[in-house]
C-alpha cells in the first residue's frame, strides 16, 4: 500500500470540513480518476468565474449584491483551486523524491 507521505489529498472535504486522503497504489483506479475529474471540473469552474469577475467589474450597473455573490463564488473556487494545487504539488514532491 501507499506510504503515509504519499497519500493523495482529495478535492473534497469529509465531515466537518476535514481533508480526505486516498491511499492507493493505483493512480488509474476508480477513486483516482474520480478525483482527477472533479479537479478538472473545479479548475474549469474557476476559469469561468475569473471571466465572469472581469465582466462584472467592467459592468457599471453591477450592484453590491452582484459583487457579494461573485466574491462568495470566487472564494469557493479559490478554496478548490488551492486544494488542487496543494494536492498536485504534493504528488510532484513525492514523484521527485522517488527519482534516482
N, C-alpha and C positions, 0 to 999 in steps of 0.2 A: 504494500500500500504506500501511499504518498507520505513523505517525511513531513513533520509538523510545519516546517518552514516553507513547504511547497503547497500549502492549501490555497485554493483559489477563492478569492473574495467574490461572492456572487453579486449580481446587480440588483438585488432586492434585500430588504431587511426582514428579520424574523420578528417574533413577538417583542413588543415594547421597543421596536426600532433597533434591536441589536443586530450586528452584522451576521450574515450567513456565509459559511465556507463550504467548499466542495472538496472532498477527499477522494480522489480517484487517480488512477494511472492512465485512464483512457480519455485523452483530450478530445476524442471524436465521439464519445458516448452521448447518450441522450441528454443528460444534465449539462454537459459541456456545450453541446450545440444549442440547447435552450438558452443558456446564459449568453452565448455569442449572439443569438438572435435578439434577445432582449437588449443587450448592449447596443447593437446596431440600431434598434428602434429608438432607444434613448438618445443616441447621438444624432439621429435624424430629426427627432423632435427638437433637440437643442438648436440645430441648424435652422429649422423653420422658425423657431421663436426668435432667433437672432435677426432674421429677416423681418419678422413682424415687429420687433422692437425698433428697428431702423425706420420702418414705415410709421409707426405710432409716434416716434419722436419728431418726425417730419410733419405730422398732422397737427396743424394749429388748432383743430377743433377737438382734439383728444382731451378729455376731462380728467379730473382726479381719479374717478372710478376706473377709467380705462388704464391709467398708469398704475394704479394699485393692483389691478388684475394682472397686468403684464409683469410687474415686479414679482408677484406671487408665483406666476408660472415660470419666470426666469430663475427664481430661487430654487424651485423644484428641479428644473433642468440642470442648473449648475451643480446641485447636490448629486444628481445622477451622473453627470459627466465627471465630477471629481471622483466618485466611486469607481467608474470605469477606468479612469487614469490611474488610480491607486492600484486597482487590480492588475491592469496591464503592466504597470511599472514593476509590480512585484513579480509577475510572471517573467518579465525581461531579466530582472535581477537573478531569479532562480536559474534561468537558461544560461546567463553569463557565468554563473558560478559553477555550472556543470561543464563548461568548456575547459579543455586542457591548457 
